[in-house]
């Protein structure tokens, strides 16, 4: 049935349920939701049972929004909010979302701004027409989050147009006839980097991740030129497991070559991937490399991203529903679960996962409603890939740092801006607070400061212990005075030339560019200094070469002698080790009938897959890039 006919039928159904005194101004599909616009939002709010009746009758997810005619002008609405919110609530920020008719009010004390039984919220709603949300202001303001929200406000009309176009495509209906499900490996299979998979049915084409291989200048992109993928306009949606460049680095490039559909990611993933992609463009410019896309394509990505929270379920095609679950890897990382057809098949993609409670996050989810197949990572899937516990890693880090500082050396820790940086920061703060290592400045160079700020914007994605420490005990280890932001090149040179002991956390984590290179080039030939690896070093990167023991490396046109002490602290990884991966599969509920192993060096993929089959009797596959599996 054409979408126009479906909408006409829904309008007739709405008239039978909604009383005539409630004015309905428009009914439209926007993304997966049916949106009912009304000039009487208060009457709708007073009679919440109407929405339940409608949803039951027409079997759609319904959202009620105030018509533009009853929304106060943004500038005036902001003034009135400032008048209504008590000074004691300590108002920090107000930002509007015109595409959904909502306004978010950031305050230091949410309870005061909400009022008794929501009285103040109701007053704000009646006064300005906008639907208010009150949230606790993050302790560290994020420039990235602020700019994304401001941009979305600027392009509200464009976003509504996009959502309506998507809504009509989503509700086109599924076809009749034979049903089948396939996945095609486009990158990240028997390798680490350029993760990308195509999930196909007779009615749908979904890309899961679209990353780049930062260690390869020749094969850095997924196989997007294959006939199964093209034209890009035929792709129904792109689902992002997490923000790291090897999973999300090339998503803006899709828009450059004709894609105009939705991007599905968690809220933190949206913000962090924008941060990392913009930094990637800066790195390309610094290294005089031609970037695969421009900031214009990143802006288009922002407009087309549909953010989700863990546990949210949404239709992404006529026959596929997506739910995101906690993966434990980095902020916002998700295991993406796809429910295909009317109970026909269920498959989950792990992305990168950590099956252990860390200083930042809870362990990856193992329980799903249904699960016939799973694609799982194997970065540390080899039989000898056993990492020390977080406690042992902390002890090891402590001893390395103590020894270096006692020798009046400097400690350089290459880190990824997201995840490892914050974990190491928490440990360093603890060790210095407990006087277990000398208190010296800990300099944060690169995107670490901004990435840390984004963590504080989304406390609900952190583990319970850390949330309790920050919000109930008033102690935020990420905001300790020991941390000093390196804001520019001149400050970096001052630190490099300073003879005093210090600790540097600098990006990038594999020594393949970024500010960490300046410190390394300056300090590598001094024996009393120490370089500590706390994250995975991909084959082919400078980090892997140094980790292997190379004593001379070439950077640009300069030969660097590596005399500094080289250490590896593996217990900080955001990936599960072999034992954790096996335990994860053991605890999966329900058990999948088939597991496909990816995101690992070839030997690790094969070893891990073989072990799963031997121990648990589950059918396993380690496909290569460009292979296709049919599940039904």
GUBA-238433 format. One record per residue (C-alpha): residue number from 1; residue in one letter; x, y, z; chain. Coordinates in steps of 0.25 Angstrom, whole numbers. Example, Ala and Ser with C-alpha at 12.3 -4.5 7.8 and 13.67 -1.06 7.14 Angstrom:
<rs>
(r 1 'A' (49 -18 31) 'A')
(r 2 'S' (55 -4 29) 'A')
</rs>
This chain:
<rs>
(r 1 'X' (0 0 0) 'A')
(r 2 'X' (6 14 -4) 'A')
(r 3 'X' (10 22 8) 'A')
(r 4 'X' (0 33 5) 'A')
(r 5 'X' (-11 23 6) 'A')
(r 6 'X' (-6 18 19) 'A')
(r 7 'X' (-5 32 25) 'A')
(r 8 'X' (-20 35 20) 'A')
(r 9 'X' (-24 22 27) 'A')
(r 10 'X' (-17 26 40) 'A')
(r 11 'X' (-23 40 40) 'A')
(r 12 'X' (-37 33 39) 'A')
(r 13 'X' (-33 24 51) 'A')
(r 14 'X' (-28 37 59) 'A')
(r 15 'X' (-41 44 57) 'A')
(r 16 'X' (-49 32 63) 'A')
(r 17 'X' (-40 33 76) 'A')
(r 18 'X' (-36 47 78) 'A')
(r 19 'X' (-48 57 83) 'A')
(r 20 'X' (-51 68 74) 'A')
(r 21 'X' (-47 79 84) 'A')
(r 22 'X' (-32 74 82) 'A')
(r 23 'X' (-27 81 69) 'A')
(r 24 'X' (-19 72 61) 'A')
(r 25 'X' (-11 80 51) 'A')
(r 26 'X' (-2 69 44) 'A')
(r 27 'X' (1 55 44) 'A')
(r 28 'X' (14 50 37) 'A')
(r 29 'X' (24 39 38) 'A')
(r 30 'X' (37 44 43) 'A')
(r 31 'X' (48 33 43) 'A')
(r 32 'X' (42 21 50) 'A')
(r 33 'X' (31 29 58) 'A')
(r 34 'X' (18 34 54) 'A')
(r 35 'X' (17 48 59) 'A')
(r 36 'X' (4 55 62) 'A')
(r 37 'X' (5 70 63) 'A')
(r 38 'X' (-5 77 71) 'A')
(r 39 'X' (-9 92 75) 'A')
(r 40 'X' (-14 86 88) 'A')
(r 41 'X' (-2 79 94) 'A')
(r 42 'X' (-7 82 109) 'A')
(r 43 'X' (-20 74 106) 'A')
(r 44 'X' (-12 63 100) 'A')
(r 45 'X' (-3 63 113) 'A')
(r 46 'X' (-15 62 122) 'A')
(r 47 'X' (-21 50 115) 'A')
(r 48 'X' (-9 41 113) 'A')
(r 49 'X' (-18 29 111) 'A')
(r 50 'X' (-21 34 97) 'A')
(r 51 'X' (-7 31 92) 'A')
(r 52 'X' (-8 17 97) 'A')
(r 53 'X' (-21 15 91) 'A')
(r 54 'X' (-16 20 77) 'A')
(r 55 'X' (-3 12 78) 'A')
(r 56 'X' (-11 -1 81) 'A')
(r 57 'X' (-21 2 69) 'A')
(r 58 'X' (-11 6 58) 'A')
(r 59 'X' (1 -2 63) 'A')
(r 60 'X' (11 9 61) 'A')
(r 61 'X' (20 16 71) 'A')
(r 62 'X' (14 30 73) 'A')
(r 63 'X' (20 43 77) 'A')
(r 64 'X' (11 55 80) 'A')
(r 65 'X' (18 69 77) 'A')
(r 66 'X' (13 83 79) 'A')
(r 67 'X' (10 90 66) 'A')
(r 68 'X' (20 102 62) 'A')
(r 69 'X' (8 112 64) 'A')
(r 70 'X' (8 109 79) 'A')
(r 71 'X' (24 109 81) 'A')
(r 72 'X' (29 122 87) 'A')
(r 73 'X' (40 128 79) 'A')
(r 74 'X' (54 123 83) 'A')
(r 75 'X' (60 135 88) 'A')
(r 76 'X' (47 139 96) 'A')
(r 77 'X' (46 125 101) 'A')
(r 78 'X' (60 125 106) 'A')
(r 79 'X' (58 138 114) 'A')
(r 80 'X' (45 132 120) 'A')
(r 81 'X' (52 119 124) 'A')
(r 82 'X' (63 128 131) 'A')
(r 83 'X' (52 135 139) 'A')
(r 84 'X' (45 122 143) 'A')
(r 85 'X' (57 114 147) 'A')
(r 86 'X' (61 118 162) 'A')
(r 87 'X' (75 123 164) 'A')
(r 88 'X' (77 111 174) 'A')
(r 89 'X' (77 102 162) 'A')
(r 90 'X' (89 108 156) 'A')
(r 91 'X' (85 109 142) 'A')
(r 92 'X' (97 106 132) 'A')
(r 93 'X' (92 104 118) 'A')
(r 94 'X' (79 104 110) 'A')
(r 95 'X' (78 97 96) 'A')
(r 96 'X' (66 95 87) 'A')
(r 97 'X' (63 84 78) 'A')
(r 98 'X' (53 90 68) 'A')
(r 99 'X' (52 77 60) 'A')
(r 100 'X' (45 70 72) 'A')
(r 101 'X' (40 83 79) 'A')
(r 102 'X' (48 80 92) 'A')
(r 103 'X' (57 89 100) 'A')
(r 104 'X' (68 83 109) 'A')
(r 105 'X' (71 91 122) 'A')
(r 106 'X' (85 88 128) 'A')
(r 107 'X' (86 91 143) 'A')
(r 108 'X' (95 87 154) 'A')
(r 109 'X' (83 84 163) 'A')
(r 110 'X' (72 77 155) 'A')
(r 111 'X' (62 74 166) 'A')
(r 112 'X' (60 89 168) 'A')
(r 113 'X' (58 92 153) 'A')
(r 114 'X' (48 81 152) 'A')
(r 115 'X' (40 85 164) 'A')
(r 116 'X' (31 77 173) 'A')
(r 117 'X' (24 66 165) 'A')
(r 118 'X' (29 73 153) 'A')
(r 119 'X' (21 86 156) 'A')
(r 120 'X' (32 95 150) 'A')
(r 121 'X' (34 87 137) 'A')
(r 122 'X' (19 87 135) 'A')
(r 123 'X' (19 102 137) 'A')
(r 124 'X' (31 104 127) 'A')
(r 125 'X' (23 95 117) 'A')
(r 126 'X' (10 104 118) 'A')
(r 127 'X' (18 117 117) 'A')
(r 128 'X' (27 114 105) 'A')
(r 129 'X' (20 102 98) 'A')
(r 130 'X' (33 94 97) 'A')
(r 131 'X' (35 81 104) 'A')
(r 132 'X' (45 83 115) 'A')
(r 133 'X' (56 73 119) 'A')
(r 134 'X' (64 76 131) 'A')
(r 135 'X' (78 69 132) 'A')
(r 136 'X' (90 71 141) 'A')
(r 137 'X' (100 80 135) 'A')
(r 138 'X' (113 72 132) 'A')
(r 139 'X' (125 77 141) 'A')
(r 140 'X' (134 79 129) 'A')
(r 141 'X' (127 86 117) 'A')
(r 142 'X' (129 80 103) 'A')
(r 143 'X' (132 89 91) 'A')
(r 144 'X' (128 77 82) 'A')
(r 145 'X' (115 74 88) 'A')
(r 146 'X' (111 89 89) 'A')
(r 147 'X' (115 91 74) 'A')
(r 148 'X' (107 79 70) 'A')
(r 149 'X' (95 83 77) 'A')
(r 150 'X' (96 97 72) 'A')
(r 151 'X' (97 92 58) 'A')
(r 152 'X' (85 83 59) 'A')
(r 153 'X' (77 95 64) 'A')
(r 154 'X' (82 103 51) 'A')
(r 155 'X' (78 91 42) 'A')
(r 156 'X' (65 87 48) 'A')
(r 157 'X' (56 89 36) 'A')
(r 158 'X' (66 81 28) 'A')
(r 159 'X' (66 70 38) 'A')
(r 160 'X' (51 69 39) 'A')
(r 161 'X' (51 68 23) 'A')
(r 162 'X' (61 57 24) 'A')
(r 163 'X' (53 49 35) 'A')
(r 164 'X' (40 50 27) 'A')
(r 165 'X' (47 45 15) 'A')
(r 166 'X' (53 34 23) 'A')
(r 167 'X' (39 31 29) 'A')
(r 168 'X' (33 29 16) 'A')
(r 169 'X' (44 19 12) 'A')
(r 170 'X' (43 11 25) 'A')
(r 171 'X' (28 9 23) 'A')
(r 172 'X' (28 5 9) 'A')
(r 173 'X' (25 -9 14) 'A')
(r 174 'X' (32 -23 12) 'A')
(r 175 'X' (31 -31 0) 'A')
(r 176 'X' (25 -45 -2) 'A')
(r 177 'X' (32 -57 -6) 'A')
(r 178 'X' (45 -65 -2) 'A')
(r 179 'X' (52 -59 10) 'A')
(r 180 'X' (67 -60 12) 'A')
(r 181 'X' (78 -53 20) 'A')
(r 182 'X' (92 -51 16) 'A')
(r 183 'X' (105 -44 21) 'A')
(r 184 'X' (116 -40 12) 'A')
(r 185 'X' (130 -36 18) 'A')
(r 186 'X' (135 -23 13) 'A')
(r 187 'X' (146 -21 23) 'A')
(r 188 'X' (152 -25 36) 'A')
(r 189 'X' (151 -40 34) 'A')
(r 190 'X' (164 -47 37) 'A')
(r 191 'X' (170 -33 39) 'A')
(r 192 'X' (169 -21 49) 'A')
(r 193 'X' (164 -9 42) 'A')
(r 194 'X' (154 -4 32) 'A')
(r 195 'X' (143 -11 39) 'A')
(r 196 'X' (130 -12 30) 'A')
(r 197 'X' (119 -22 27) 'A')
(r 198 'X' (107 -22 18) 'A')
(r 199 'X' (95 -29 24) 'A')
(r 200 'X' (85 -32 13) 'A')
(r 201 'X' (70 -37 12) 'A')
(r 202 'X' (61 -37 0) 'A')
(r 203 'X' (56 -23 5) 'A')
(r 204 'X' (68 -17 12) 'A')
(r 205 'X' (83 -13 11) 'A')
(r 206 'X' (90 -9 24) 'A')
(r 207 'X' (104 -5 26) 'A')
(r 208 'X' (110 -9 39) 'A')
(r 209 'X' (122 1 42) 'A')
(r 210 'X' (130 7 31) 'A')
(r 211 'X' (144 9 36) 'A')
(r 212 'X' (158 12 31) 'A')
(r 213 'X' (171 4 33) 'A')
(r 214 'X' (180 15 39) 'A')
(r 215 'X' (193 5 37) 'A')
(r 216 'X' (191 4 22) 'A')
(r 217 'X' (193 15 12) 'A')
(r 218 'X' (189 5 0) 'A')
(r 219 'X' (177 -3 6) 'A')
(r 220 'X' (171 6 16) 'A')
(r 221 'X' (157 6 11) 'A')
(r 222 'X' (146 -5 11) 'A')
(r 223 'X' (142 -11 -2) 'A')
(r 224 'X' (131 -1 -4) 'A')
(r 225 'X' (132 -2 -19) 'A')
(r 226 'X' (126 -16 -20) 'A')
(r 227 'X' (113 -18 -28) 'A')
(r 228 'X' (106 -23 -15) 'A')
(r 229 'X' (108 -9 -9) 'A')
(r 230 'X' (106 0 -21) 'A')
(r 231 'X' (99 9 -23) 'A')
(r 232 'X' (101 15 -9) 'A')
(r 233 'X' (87 21 -11) 'A')
(r 234 'X' (82 7 -9) 'A')
(r 235 'X' (87 5 5) 'A')
(r 236 'X' (76 7 15) 'A')
(r 237 'X' (84 10 27) 'A')
(r 238 'X' (98 10 33) 'A')
(r 239 'X' (99 5 48) 'A')
(r 240 'X' (112 9 56) 'A')
(r 241 'X' (116 0 67) 'A')
(r 242 'X' (126 11 73) 'A')
(r 243 'X' (134 23 69) 'A')
(r 244 'X' (148 18 67) 'A')
(r 245 'X' (153 22 53) 'A')
(r 246 'X' (155 7 49) 'A')
(r 247 'X' (140 6 50) 'A')
(r 248 'X' (134 20 47) 'A')
(r 249 'X' (145 27 40) 'A')
(r 250 'X' (140 27 26) 'A')
(r 251 'X' (125 29 29) 'A')
(r 252 'X' (125 43 24) 'A')
(r 253 'X' (131 38 11) 'A')
(r 254 'X' (118 31 8) 'A')
(r 255 'X' (111 44 7) 'A')
(r 256 'X' (122 49 -3) 'A')
(r 257 'X' (118 38 -13) 'A')
(r 258 'X' (103 39 -12) 'A')
(r 259 'X' (98 32 1) 'A')
(r 260 'X' (87 41 7) 'A')
(r 261 'X' (81 31 17) 'A')
(r 262 'X' (82 30 33) 'A')
(r 263 'X' (93 27 42) 'A')
(r 264 'X' (89 20 55) 'A')
(r 265 'X' (98 21 67) 'A')
(r 266 'X' (98 23 82) 'A')
(r 267 'X' (98 38 86) 'A')
(r 268 'X' (112 38 91) 'A')
(r 269 'X' (117 30 78) 'A')
(r 270 'X' (111 41 70) 'A')
(r 271 'X' (118 52 77) 'A')
(r 272 'X' (132 45 79) 'A')
(r 273 'X' (132 40 64) 'A')
(r 274 'X' (130 55 60) 'A')
(r 275 'X' (142 59 69) 'A')
(r 276 'X' (151 48 63) 'A')
(r 277 'X' (147 50 48) 'A')
(r 278 'X' (149 65 50) 'A')
(r 279 'X' (163 62 56) 'A')
(r 280 'X' (166 52 44) 'A')
(r 281 'X' (164 63 34) 'A')
(r 282 'X' (173 72 42) 'A')
(r 283 'X' (184 61 42) 'A')
(r 284 'X' (182 59 27) 'A')
(r 285 'X' (185 74 25) 'A')
(r 286 'X' (197 74 35) 'A')
(r 287 'X' (203 62 27) 'A')
(r 288 'X' (199 68 13) 'A')
(r 289 'X' (190 56 10) 'A')
(r 290 'X' (178 57 2) 'A')
(r 291 'X' (166 54 11) 'A')
(r 292 'X' (155 45 6) 'A')
(r 293 'X' (144 55 10) 'A')
(r 294 'X' (142 69 15) 'A')
(r 295 'X' (136 75 27) 'A')
(r 296 'X' (123 78 18) 'A')
(r 297 'X' (121 63 18) 'A')
(r 298 'X' (123 62 33) 'A')
(r 299 'X' (112 73 35) 'A')
(r 300 'X' (103 64 26) 'A')
(r 301 'X' (106 52 35) 'A')
(r 302 'X' (101 60 47) 'A')
(r 303 'X' (88 64 41) 'A')
(r 304 'X' (85 49 37) 'A')
(r 305 'X' (90 42 50) 'A')
(r 306 'X' (78 36 58) 'A')
(r 307 'X' (84 35 72) 'A')
(r 308 'X' (79 23 81) 'A')
(r 309 'X' (81 19 96) 'A')
(r 310 'X' (84 5 100) 'A')
(r 311 'X' (72 -3 100) 'A')
(r 312 'X' (64 6 90) 'A')
(r 313 'X' (58 -2 79) 'A')
(r 314 'X' (55 4 65) 'A')
(r 315 'X' (51 0 51) 'A')
(r 316 'X' (62 3 42) 'A')
(r 317 'X' (56 -4 29) 'A')
(r 318 'X' (42 -10 27) 'A')
(r 319 'X' (48 -24 32) 'A')
(r 320 'X' (59 -20 41) 'A')
(r 321 'X' (59 -15 56) 'A')
(r 322 'X' (71 -10 63) 'A')
(r 323 'X' (74 -10 78) 'A')
(r 324 'X' (88 -6 83) 'A')
(r 325 'X' (94 -12 96) 'A')
(r 326 'X' (105 -9 104) 'A')
(r 327 'X' (119 -14 99) 'A')
(r 328 'X' (128 -8 110) 'A')
(r 329 'X' (139 -4 100) 'A')
(r 330 'X' (139 11 100) 'A')
(r 331 'X' (128 22 103) 'A')
(r 332 'X' (116 18 95) 'A')
(r 333 'X' (121 6 89) 'A')
(r 334 'X' (110 -4 85) 'A')
(r 335 'X' (107 -18 82) 'A')
(r 336 'X' (97 -17 71) 'A')
(r 337 'X' (85 -27 70) 'A')
(r 338 'X' (77 -28 58) 'A')
(r 339 'X' (63 -35 58) 'A')
(r 340 'X' (60 -38 44) 'A')
(r 341 'X' (46 -41 39) 'A')
(r 342 'X' (34 -45 48) 'A')
(r 343 'X' (43 -54 57) 'A')
(r 344 'X' (50 -60 45) 'A')
(r 345 'X' (65 -58 49) 'A')
(r 346 'X' (73 -50 60) 'A')
(r 347 'X' (88 -47 58) 'A')
(r 348 'X' (97 -38 67) 'A')
(r 349 'X' (110 -31 63) 'A')
(r 350 'X' (119 -29 75) 'A')
(r 351 'X' (128 -18 70) 'A')
(r 352 'X' (139 -17 80) 'A')
(r 353 'X' (135 -22 93) 'A')
(r 354 'X' (141 -23 107) 'A')
(r 355 'X' (135 -34 116) 'A')
(r 356 'X' (140 -29 129) 'A')
(r 357 'X' (136 -17 138) 'A')
(r 358 'X' (147 -6 136) 'A')
(r 359 'X' (149 7 143) 'A')
(r 360 'X' (140 14 133) 'A')
(r 361 'X' (130 4 129) 'A')
(r 362 'X' (121 -8 132) 'A')
(r 363 'X' (124 -21 125) 'A')
(r 364 'X' (118 -25 111) 'A')
(r 365 'X' (104 -30 111) 'A')
(r 366 'X' (102 -45 109) 'A')
(r 367 'X' (87 -46 109) 'A')
(r 368 'X' (78 -44 97) 'A')
(r 369 'X' (63 -47 94) 'A')
(r 370 'X' (67 -56 83) 'A')
(r 371 'X' (80 -59 76) 'A')
(r 372 'X' (82 -69 64) 'A')
(r 373 'X' (96 -63 60) 'A')
(r 374 'X' (107 -54 65) 'A')
(r 375 'X' (119 -47 58) 'A')
(r 376 'X' (129 -46 69) 'A')
(r 377 'X' (143 -39 70) 'A')
(r 378 'X' (156 -46 73) 'A')
(r 379 'X' (167 -35 74) 'A')
(r 380 'X' (172 -43 86) 'A')
(r 381 'X' (167 -57 82) 'A')
(r 382 'X' (180 -64 81) 'A')
(r 383 'X' (182 -75 91) 'A')
(r 384 'X' (194 -68 98) 'A')
(r 385 'X' (186 -54 98) 'A')
(r 386 'X' (184 -54 113) 'A')
(r 387 'X' (184 -40 119) 'A')
(r 388 'X' (187 -37 134) 'A')
(r 389 'X' (175 -32 142) 'A')
(r 390 'X' (173 -17 144) 'A')
(r 391 'X' (179 -18 158) 'A')
(r 392 'X' (192 -25 153) 'A')
(r 393 'X' (192 -14 142) 'A')
(r 394 'X' (191 -3 152) 'A')
(r 395 'X' (203 -9 160) 'A')
(r 396 'X' (211 -11 147) 'A')
(r 397 'X' (209 3 143) 'A')
(r 398 'X' (212 8 157) 'A')
(r 399 'X' (226 1 157) 'A')
(r 400 'X' (229 6 143) 'A')
(r 401 'X' (226 21 147) 'A')
(r 402 'X' (233 20 160) 'A')
(r 403 'X' (246 15 154) 'A')
(r 404 'X' (246 25 143) 'A')
(r 405 'X' (242 37 152) 'A')
(r 406 'X' (253 33 162) 'A')
(r 407 'X' (263 33 151) 'A')
(r 408 'X' (258 47 147) 'A')
(r 409 'X' (253 43 134) 'A')
(r 410 'X' (240 46 127) 'A')
(r 411 'X' (228 36 124) 'A')
(r 412 'X' (222 36 111) 'A')
(r 413 'X' (208 29 109) 'A')
(r 414 'X' (203 28 95) 'A')
(r 415 'X' (188 27 96) 'A')
(r 416 'X' (175 27 88) 'A')
(r 417 'X' (167 39 92) 'A')
(r 418 'X' (155 31 96) 'A')
(r 419 'X' (155 20 106) 'A')
(r 420 'X' (170 17 110) 'A')
(r 421 'X' (173 32 113) 'A')
(r 422 'X' (162 33 123) 'A')
(r 423 'X' (165 19 129) 'A')
(r 424 'X' (180 23 131) 'A')
(r 425 'X' (175 37 137) 'A')
(r 426 'X' (167 30 147) 'A')
(r 427 'X' (178 21 151) 'A')
(r 428 'X' (189 32 152) 'A')
(r 429 'X' (180 41 160) 'A')
(r 430 'X' (178 29 170) 'A')
(r 431 'X' (193 26 171) 'A')
(r 432 'X' (196 40 173) 'A')
(r 433 'X' (185 43 183) 'A')
(r 434 'X' (189 30 191) 'A')
(r 435 'X' (204 35 190) 'A')
(r 436 'X' (208 22 183) 'A')
(r 437 'X' (216 30 172) 'A')
(r 438 'X' (222 44 173) 'A')
(r 439 'X' (212 55 170) 'A')
(r 440 'X' (217 61 157) 'A')
(r 441 'X' (209 69 146) 'A')
(r 442 'X' (201 59 136) 'A')
(r 443 'X' (200 67 123) 'A')
(r 444 'X' (189 63 114) 'A')
(r 445 'X' (192 66 99) 'A')
(r 446 'X' (183 64 87) 'A')
(r 447 'X' (168 62 88) 'A')
(r 448 'X' (169 56 102) 'A')
(r 449 'X' (163 68 109) 'A')
(r 450 'X' (151 69 100) 'A')
(r 451 'X' (149 54 99) 'A')
(r 452 'X' (149 54 115) 'A')
(r 453 'X' (139 65 115) 'A')
(r 454 'X' (129 57 106) 'A')
(r 455 'X' (130 46 116) 'A')
(r 456 'X' (125 55 127) 'A')
(r 457 'X' (113 59 118) 'A')
(r 458 'X' (108 45 118) 'A')
(r 459 'X' (109 39 132) 'A')
(r 460 'X' (99 29 130) 'A')
(r 461 'X' (108 22 121) 'A')
(r 462 'X' (119 20 132) 'A')
(r 463 'X' (119 9 142) 'A')
(r 464 'X' (111 11 155) 'A')
(r 465 'X' (123 13 164) 'A')
(r 466 'X' (129 24 156) 'A')
(r 467 'X' (115 31 155) 'A')
(r 468 'X' (114 30 170) 'A')
(r 469 'X' (128 36 172) 'A')
(r 470 'X' (125 48 163) 'A')
(r 471 'X' (111 51 167) 'A')
(r 472 'X' (108 46 181) 'A')
(r 473 'X' (122 47 187) 'A')
(r 474 'X' (126 60 179) 'A')
(r 475 'X' (139 54 175) 'A')
(r 476 'X' (142 54 160) 'A')
(r 477 'X' (156 47 157) 'A')
(r 478 'X' (156 52 143) 'A')
(r 479 'X' (156 67 148) 'A')
(r 480 'X' (168 65 157) 'A')
(r 481 'X' (178 77 158) 'A')
(r 482 'X' (189 68 154) 'A')
(r 483 'X' (184 68 140) 'A')
(r 484 'X' (189 80 131) 'A')
(r 485 'X' (184 82 117) 'A')
(r 486 'X' (194 85 106) 'A')
(r 487 'X' (187 95 98) 'A')
(r 488 'X' (197 99 87) 'A')
(r 489 'X' (210 96 80) 'A')
(r 490 'X' (218 106 88) 'A')
(r 491 'X' (213 99 101) 'A')
(r 492 'X' (217 86 96) 'A')
(r 493 'X' (231 91 93) 'A')
(r 494 'X' (232 97 107) 'A')
(r 495 'X' (229 83 113) 'A')
(r 496 'X' (239 76 103) 'A')
(r 497 'X' (250 85 107) 'A')
(r 498 'X' (247 85 122) 'A')
(r 499 'X' (257 77 130) 'A')
(r 500 'X' (247 74 141) 'A')
(r 501 'X' (240 60 142) 'A')
(r 502 'X' (226 58 137) 'A')
(r 503 'X' (216 49 131) 'A')
(r 504 'X' (210 51 117) 'A')
(r 505 'X' (198 45 111) 'A')
(r 506 'X' (197 48 96) 'A')
(r 507 'X' (190 44 84) 'A')
(r 508 'X' (191 36 75) 'A')
(r 509 'X' (191 22 82) 'A')
(r 510 'X' (199 15 71) 'A')
(r 511 'X' (210 26 68) 'A')
(r 512 'X' (204 28 54) 'A')
(r 513 'X' (203 43 55) 'A')
(r 514 'X' (198 53 65) 'A')
(r 515 'X' (205 61 76) 'A')
(r 516 'X' (211 48 83) 'A')
(r 517 'X' (221 48 71) 'A')
(r 518 'X' (228 62 76) 'A')
(r 519 'X' (230 56 90) 'A')
(r 520 'X' (235 43 84) 'A')
(r 521 'X' (245 49 74) 'A')
(r 522 'X' (251 58 86) 'A')
(r 523 'X' (252 48 97) 'A')
(r 524 'X' (254 35 90) 'A')
(r 525 'X' (270 35 90) 'A')
(r 526 'X' (270 38 106) 'A')
(r 527 'X' (271 25 114) 'A')
(r 528 'X' (265 30 126) 'A')
(r 529 'X' (251 33 119) 'A')
(r 530 'X' (241 22 117) 'A')
(r 531 'X' (230 20 107) 'A')
(r 532 'X' (218 11 112) 'A')
(r 533 'X' (208 5 102) 'A')
(r 534 'X' (195 3 108) 'A')
(r 535 'X' (187 -1 96) 'A')
(r 536 'X' (187 -10 84) 'A')
(r 537 'X' (198 -7 73) 'A')
(r 538 'X' (193 -11 59) 'A')
(r 539 'X' (203 -18 50) 'A')
(r 540 'X' (210 -9 41) 'A')
(r 541 'X' (209 3 51) 'A')
(r 542 'X' (221 10 57) 'A')
(r 543 'X' (216 6 70) 'A')
(r 544 'X' (217 -9 67) 'A')
(r 545 'X' (231 -7 61) 'A')
(r 546 'X' (236 0 74) 'A')
(r 547 'X' (228 -11 83) 'A')
(r 548 'X' (236 -22 75) 'A')
(r 549 'X' (249 -16 79) 'A')
(r 550 'X' (253 -7 67) 'A')
(r 551 'X' (265 1 72) 'A')
(r 552 'X' (265 11 60) 'A')
(r 553 'X' (252 16 53) 'A')
(r 554 'X' (251 26 42) 'A')
(r 555 'X' (241 38 44) 'A')
(r 556 'X' (240 47 32) 'A')
(r 557 'X' (254 49 27) 'A')
(r 558 'X' (260 47 41) 'A')
(r 559 'X' (266 34 47) 'A')
(r 560 'X' (262 33 62) 'A')
(r 561 'X' (270 24 71) 'A')
(r 562 'X' (262 17 81) 'A')
(r 563 'X' (269 17 94) 'A')
(r 564 'X' (258 20 104) 'A')
(r 565 'X' (252 9 112) 'A')
(r 566 'X' (240 2 105) 'A')
(r 567 'X' (229 -4 113) 'A')
(r 568 'X' (215 -10 110) 'A')
(r 569 'X' (204 -10 121) 'A')
(r 570 'X' (194 -19 114) 'A')
(r 571 'X' (183 -19 125) 'A')
(r 572 'X' (178 -6 121) 'A')
(r 573 'X' (172 -11 107) 'A')
(r 574 'X' (158 -8 104) 'A')
(r 575 'X' (157 -22 97) 'A')
(r 576 'X' (154 -35 104) 'A')
(r 577 'X' (166 -44 104) 'A')
(r 578 'X' (165 -59 101) 'A')
(r 579 'X' (159 -63 114) 'A')
(r 580 'X' (149 -52 114) 'A')
(r 581 'X' (145 -55 100) 'A')
(r 582 'X' (143 -70 103) 'A')
(r 583 'X' (135 -66 116) 'A')
(r 584 'X' (127 -57 108) 'A')
(r 585 'X' (122 -68 98) 'A')
(r 586 'X' (120 -77 110) 'A')
(r 587 'X' (110 -67 116) 'A')
(r 588 'X' (103 -63 104) 'A')
(r 589 'X' (88 -65 106) 'A')
(r 590 'X' (82 -71 97) 'A')
(r 591 'X' (94 -78 90) 'A')
(r 592 'X' (95 -75 76) 'A')
(r 593 'X' (95 -86 66) 'A')
(r 594 'X' (106 -80 58) 'A')
(r 595 'X' (118 -70 61) 'A')
(r 596 'X' (126 -63 51) 'A')
(r 597 'X' (139 -58 56) 'A')
(r 598 'X' (145 -45 51) 'A')
(r 599 'X' (154 -33 55) 'A')
(r 600 'X' (167 -40 58) 'A')
(r 601 'X' (180 -44 51) 'A')
(r 602 'X' (177 -57 43) 'A')
(r 603 'X' (184 -67 53) 'A')
(r 604 'X' (176 -61 64) 'A')
(r 605 'X' (162 -62 57) 'A')
(r 606 'X' (165 -76 53) 'A')
(r 607 'X' (170 -80 67) 'A')
(r 608 'X' (158 -74 74) 'A')
(r 609 'X' (148 -79 65) 'A')
(r 610 'X' (154 -93 66) 'A')
(r 611 'X' (153 -92 81) 'A')
(r 612 'X' (139 -88 82) 'A')
(r 613 'X' (135 -100 73) 'A')
(r 614 'X' (143 -110 82) 'A')
(r 615 'X' (138 -105 95) 'A')
(r 616 'X' (124 -101 93) 'A')
(r 617 'X' (120 -109 80) 'A')
(r 618 'X' (115 -96 73) 'A')
(r 619 'X' (117 -95 58) 'A')
(r 620 'X' (128 -85 55) 'A')
(r 621 'X' (134 -78 42) 'A')
(r 622 'X' (146 -69 40) 'A')
(r 623 'X' (142 -63 26) 'A')
(r 624 'X' (151 -54 18) 'A')
(r 625 'X' (148 -41 12) 'A')
(r 626 'X' (138 -41 1) 'A')
(r 627 'X' (132 -54 5) 'A')
(r 628 'X' (117 -56 7) 'A')
(r 629 'X' (109 -65 17) 'A')
(r 630 'X' (95 -68 15) 'A')
(r 631 'X' (87 -71 28) 'A')
(r 632 'X' (74 -75 22) 'A')
</rs>
